[in-house]
Amino acid sequence: MALEHHPIAFPKLDDEQIVALGKFAKLKAFQAGETLFAEGTPNYQFFAIKRGEVAIVDRSSGHDRIVTIHEPGEFTGDVDILTGRPAVVRAIAHSNCKVYEIAADDLRRILNEMPRLSDVLLRAFLMRCQLLEESGFVAVRVVGSRYSPETHRIREFLAKNKVPFTWIDLENDPQVDTLLTQFRISEDETPVVICGNDKLLKNPSMAELADCLGIKKPIEHTIYDLVVVGAGPAGLAAAIYGASEGLKTLVLDKMGPGGQAGSSSKIENYMGFPTGLSGSDLANRAAIQAEKFGAILTAPAEVVQLSRETGYYALRLESGEEISAKCILICAGASYRKLAVEGYDRFEGSGIYYAATTVEALLCQDAQVVVVGGGNSAGQAAVFLSEQTQKVFLLIRGGDLGKTMSHYLVQRIEQTPNIEVQCYTEICKMYGNKWLEAVEVFCSQTGQADTIKCLAIFVFIGAVPHTKWLPEAIQCDRNGFVKTGLRVMESGEWTLRRQPFLLETSLPGIFAAGDVRLGSIKRVASAVGEGAMAVQFVHEYLASS
């Protein structure tokens, strides 16, 4: 059944807009039944219909389903045209037709040079992705237990990279037996990922999954003006400003866009979004914006070594790939600290989580959960989870939420009846067989212990910077946070006549921004500001080199 012609997702271009597109296009004719592009086609073209009709067909469920039929004045495609990812649907001439064909690079020029047309196209692309997922699109299938850390890892990777997927829960989904029989796999071999109708991966690594889906960008053998390590808010901001200002920009991330901010279910105090937005939505929009300007984002791509070569810096990835750059921006962020509780590692990914998004919330519906931490991330998680779960226990070591959490979140928590705040309280034991079933907590104020039955613990207790891969020449403090600017000067190891730029590390031309930087303010807006500021320093460095 075709989707309703949503006015944002399926707009009709006016004559002026069609003429503008025509300047970048080739006029092509297709006979009824001919394919314009097929699912799985990478770097596919954009088509605007001049005459006739083009059907968009979803084959993900094993049979053809018409998603929509484009008429004259309408156009094909979604954000995958900008990212270079393979098409997830097929475009077929529904009748004899003539279309304007535009390559992805030319489409980027249109988006950058024609603001009014750019708004129409980008809004349509974003809305189409949302509508397709809501329409019964099967896409990639993940078969695995809700209590499996490996299943959670795969689902998190797909969600971060905005890959539509259907999760088939080994515990209670009626499709499980049919699929296991169809693909001749046992429960012990799960999790498995089914790409399309025939490709099956058993517990794949992120690299194997990315290769199968065709979502990892190839890295050019060239010297980049700027390589950004980490695709959190700071890294994405730098990518947007760097690429839009003409720098050849590459962004690397070991998981996908978002960083820690991507785990926020709702950010309500970010300027310009009065109703709030999720961290994943913010990251997705920023990634599309960066790619619109020509930045290349690739994941998974984990940097393991940085070295100085003649005239440039060299980065080596875990995959063995090597990248050359004139400047590097370290935005590798930080990961959440773990609780010092016996048996903790046993429940990671099967009861202990460091993010509270829809991926995790689906595992906890109508159950009791525990959130540990007193900062904004913990508060946002508690409020979000309260909408999905029976009860949320928020545990803090201190006695006053207001000392570490924004006032609006404290008020929201106080007004939510199924959130119980327990002060001066820590987890001391965990119980469960295959998965987490309960925790024992201790209140230092009363000296009493209590047991809480819960299906999950969400931990937000500070962070450890991702800086172990950095060379000794880049100075860090004893906790691993990168020193920049005046802190580098104070160490006495700065060798140039000029002072280091505000965000410059002890190696000239290498900068740091966001959570990884010593002295940074741990807020999304601050990270975005630092990422944008770093690009200005990159320009100044390149001009003086």
N, C-alpha and C positions, 0 to 999 in steps of 0.2 A: 504494500500500500504506500503510495507516494506521500511525502511530507506535505503539510499545508504550506502554501507559499508565504512564508514569514517575510514581512516587508523589509526587515534588516538583513536577513540571510539571503533573500532572493530579490534584490532590487532590480529595477529596469534602468539601464543607463539611458540618458537623454542623447539627442543627436550630437551635441557638442562634445560629450564624453566619448562617444563612439568615434568621432573624428580624431580626437586626441589619441585614442588607443591605436587607431589606424596608422598613425605616423611611425609606430614601432612594430607594426605587425605584417605578417604575410597573409594574404587571402587564400584560403584553401577550401576545396570542395570535398565532401564525403557523401557516398551513396548510403541509402538506408541500410542499417545493419553493420556498417563499418565501425571499427573501434578507433576512437581518438586517442585514448590511453587506457591501459589495463591496470588492475590492482597489482602492486609489486613493482611498477615502473618507477625507477628513481629519476629525479630531476625532470619530471614531466612538465608539459607546456600548459600555459594559460590559454583558454579559448573564449572569445566573445562571439556570440551567435549573431550573424547578420541576417540569415534566412534559414527557415526550417526549424527543426527541434533536435535537441540532444538529451538523451536519457542518462541519468546517473544510476548505476546498478550496483547493489550490494550483493556479493557472492559469499560473504563470510560464513553464512549458515549452511552452505552446501547447495543452495538453490538460488536462482536469480530473484531479486526483490528490487523493484524500481523505487528509488529513494525520492527522486524528483525528476521533472522534465523541464529543461531549460528552453525558453522561447526566445524569439528575436529580441535583442537588447539586453539579454541576460548573459551570464558568464559562468564558466566552470572553475573548480579549484577551491583550495582552502590553504591554511598556513603551511602545509607541507610543501607547497610550491616555493616558499621562501626558505624553508629549512633544507630543502633538497631531499627530504625523506621520500620513500616510495609511496605511491598512491595507495589508498586503502579501499577505493571503489573503482569502478570501471565507467568510462564515458563512451556511449554508443550513439551513433546517428539514428535518431528515432524516425527520421524521414530524410530525404535528400536535403542536404544543407550546405550553406557556405558559412565559414567561420574565420575570424581573425585569430591567427596563431602568434603568441608572444612568448619568448624565452624568459626564464626566470631573471636573468641579469637585466633584461630590458624592463621587466615588470618592476624591479627595484628602482630603476631610474624613474619610472612613472610615479611610484609611491613617493619618491623624494622630491620630484620636480612639480608635481600637481597635487597640492594639499587637499583640494575638495574631492577629487577622484580617489585619492589615497584613503580618505576617511570612509568613503562608501565601500571600497574593496576590503579594507582591513576589518571593518565591523562585520561585513558579510562572512569573511573567512573565519573569524572567531565564533560567530553565532552558528555557522554550519557544523563546526566540530562539536559544539554542545548539543545541537539538535540530532546529529547522527548518533551520538552516544545514547540519547534518550529514546531513540526510535527502535531499539531492539537490535542494534548493531552488535554482532557477536565478537568480532575482532579476534585478538589473541586470547587464548583460553589458558588459565592457570589452574591446574588440578593439584590441590595440596591441603594439608590439615591446617586449621586455624591455630593449632598449637605448635606448628613447626617453624623454627627460626628461619629455615631456608625459604619456606613459602613466604614469610613476611619480607625477607630480603628481596625476593623477586618482585613482589607486589609493590614494595617501596620504590624500587628502581623504575618500574613501569609508570607508576604514578608521578614520580618526579620528572620524568621525561615526556609526560603527556601522551603516553601510548595507550589508546583505548584497550581495555582488557575485560574479560569476563572471568570472575573467580568462581571456581567450582569447589566448594568446601567438602573435603573428604569425610567430614563428620556427619553432615546431614543433607547434602544436596542429592536430590533424586536422580540426577544425570550421571552420578559417579560410576555406578556399576556398568552402565551402557558404554561410557567412554573408556573405562579400563579394559573392557572386553574388546571394544572396537580396535584399540591400539595395542592390545596384547601386553599390557603392563600390570604389574602387581602393586598393591598399596605400598609395599616396601620400597618401590622404585620412585615414589613421588617425593617431592613435587616434580611435576612435568609441565612443560610449556608447549602448547600446540599452536604453531604459527600457520595461519591459513588453514587448509583442510588436510594437509598431509605431513608437514614438517613437525617432528616431535623432538624436544630436547629434554633430557633427564637431568634435573637439578643443575641447570647451566650456570656457568660463571656469568658475570655481567658482560664481559667481553664477548662470550659466545652468544648471549642473548642479543646484544647490540648488533653483532654481525648477521644473525639470522633475520632480524627485523630491518636491517639496512639503515639504522639510525646513526651510526657513528660516522662522522665526517672524515674523509681522508685528509691527512695533513700534508700541505705542500712543502716541497724541499726548497725553501726560500728563507730569506732573513726578514722576519716580521719586525715592524716598528715597535709593536707592543704585544707581549704575551701576558695574559692575565691568568694567574693560577688561582682558581676558585670562582664559582659562579653563584655566590651569595649576593646580597644587595650591593655591597661595595664593588665586587667584580662585574656585575651586570651594569651598574652605573658607569663604570670605567669603559666597558665595551660600547655602550651607547654613545658616550661622548667621544671616545677615541675614534670609532668608526665614522661617526657623523662629521668629524673634523679632519677626515682624510688619512688617518693612520691605518696601516695594514694591521688589523687586530685579530688575535686568536685568543679564545678563552678555553681553558682546560678545567675539567672537574671530574673527580673520580666517581661521582654518582649521578649528577644532573643538576639543573638550575634550582636555586632556592636557598641552599645553605641551611643554617639553623632557623632562619626566618621562614623557610618553606614549611617548617613543622608547626607554625602557628595557625591555629584554626580560624582565628579572626583578629586582625589588627585594627583597633578602633581609633587609635590616636595618631594615625598617619595622615599628614596634611593633604587635603583635597579629596578625602574619601569619608564624608560625614557618616555614612552608614557602615563603614568598615569594609575590609576585604581580607580574604585569607592569604596567608603567606604564599601558598602555591599559586594562587591567582596572580598575585603581584609578580612573582618570579616568571610565570608564563608570559605575562604581558611584556615584561622587561626583556625577556629572551627574544620574543618576536620583534620588538622594537630594535634591539641590537642587530638582529639578522636583516631587518629591513634596510639598515644603513650599511650592510656588507660585512659585519663582524662574523667570524666563524666560531661557532660553539660546538665543542666536541666532548662527548662522554660515552663510556668511562675512559678517563685519561688521568692516571695518577703519576705525578712527578716524583721521581726517586732520587734525582741528582741534579745539581746546578753547578756549572763550572764556567770559568772565564777563558774565552778563546781570543785570538787576535782580532780586535775590533768588534766583538760581539759576545753575547753570553750563550751558553749551550744548556739545554734542558734534556734530560733523558727520562723517558717514561718507563713504567713497569713493563710495557709491551716490548721494549727495546727500541722504540722509535726515538729519534733525536730531532730537536727543534732549535733553530737559531733565532736570536732576538737582539735588537738594539737596546730595548728596555724591557724590564719585567716588573709587574705589579703583583706582590704577594697578597692574595686575599683568601688564603686557604682556610680561614676561619678557625673554629674550635669545636671540639666535641664535648658532649655532656659528661661530667664526672659520674663515676659509679658509686653506689653505696658500699660501705665496708661491712657487708653482711655475709656470713657463711652460706655457701650454696648459691650465691647471687648469679654467677655465670651460667648455672644450669637452667635458669629461667629466662635468660636474655632471648628475646624474640618469641618466647612462648609464655609471656606473662609480664615481662619487664620491657618497657618501651621508652623512647626518648622523644617521641613526637605524638601529638594528639590531632590527627587528621581523620578524614572519613575512612581511610584504610584501617586505622586502629579502632575507630569507634564502632565499625561493623562487628568487631570481635567481641564487643562488650555490651551489646544491647540488652537492656533490662537486668544487668548485673551490677554488683557493687565493685567500685574501683578505688584505688588510692593514688593521690597525687602528692609528690614530695617536692617541696621547694617553696620559697617565699617571694620570688621575683615575678615579673610580668608574664614570662612564659608559663610558669606554673598557674598563675591566675587565669590566663586565657584558656589553658587546657581544662581547668576545673569548670569554668563556665560552659565551655563547649561540650564537655563530656556529660554535664548535668542534663543536657537535652536528650542524650541518647541512653543514659544508664539509670538504674534504680536509685543509686546513691553514690556521692563522691565524698571521700574523706580527704581533706587537705591537711597534710602534716607539715608543721614548721618547727624549727628548733627554738626560735625566739618566742616572744610573747606579744608582738605587735606587727600585724601584716602591713600597716601603713608605713613602716620604716623602710621597706624594701619594694613595695608594690605601688603602682599608680593608684591615685585616689578613686578614679572611675571604676577600676577593677575591684577594689576593696568594697565599694558600694554594691556592685553587681553581685559579688559573692554573698554579702550580708543579706541581700534581697532574694537569694535563691534558696528555697526551702530544702532542697535535697543535697545541699553542700554543707558538710559539717567540718568546721575548722578545729583542729586539735593543736594547741600551742605547746611548746616545750616537749615535743614528741618526736621520737625517732623509731625506725624499724630495727628490731634486734634479731628476728628470726623469720624464716619463710618456710611454708609447708606446701607440699604437693607431690604427686607422683609423676605423671606425664606432663602436667602443667601446673601452674600456680593455683593454689586453692585458698590459702589464708596467710596472713602475716601476724606476727606478734609485735606489738608496739610498747614502748616504755616512755612514760611521762616523767621527766626529771624533776618537775615541780612537786608532784604528789608521791613519786616513788612507786607508782603502781604500773603493772603490766596488764595488757588487754589483748585479746585476739580479735582480728577483723577478718571475716570471710570476704575474699575478693578474687576476681578473675584476672585483674591486671594492676600493675603499678606503673605510674608515669613519673619519671625521674627528671627533675630540673634543678640541679644543685650546683651550678657553676660549670666552668668549662676548662678544657685543656687545649692549648693551641696546637695546630697541626704544623709543627716546625722542625720535626726530627730530620727531615730531608735536606734542611738548609746547611750550607757549608759553615765552618767555624768563622770564616771571614765576615759573616753577617751576625752582628752582635744581638744577643737576646738576653733577657733578664733570667734570674734563676728558675723562673716558672716556664720559660720558653717563649715569652712574648717578645716580639721584634722591636728593637730600639730604633727610633727615627729622629731626624732633626737635631735639636739641641742636645738630646740624650746621647747622640752619637758624638757630638763635639766634646761633651763632658768627659767622655772615655779617653780622649787623647789619641785615638787611633785614626782620625780622619786625616787623609794625606793631601787633599787638594787645597789650593789657596782659597777658593770660594767656600762659603759655608754650605753644609748640606741643605737641600730643600726640606721643608717642614715634614714631608712624608718619606724622605729618602733614607735608606738604610746606610750601613757602614760601607757598602759597595756602591760606588757611583752608578746611577742609572737603574738601580733596583730600588723599588719603592714598596711600601706596605700600607694597607688600609683595612679598616673594619676590625672585627674581633681579634684578629691575630696580632694587631699592633699594640704595643705597650702604651697605656694611657688613653686608649680609645674609649668613647662612650658607647656602652652596649645597648644601642637603640638602632632600629632599622634606618630612620631618617639620618642619623649621624653617619652610618656606614655608607649610605648613598652619597652624602655630601663629601666624604673622604674619597670615594671612588671617582667622583667628578673632579675634585680638586687635584687628584693625582695626575690626571690627564694634562692639566695645565703645566705641571712640573715636568712631565714627559716632553712636552713641546719645548720647554725652556732648556732641558738637558740636551735634546737633539739639536737645537739651534746652536748650542755652545760647544758641541763635540766636533 
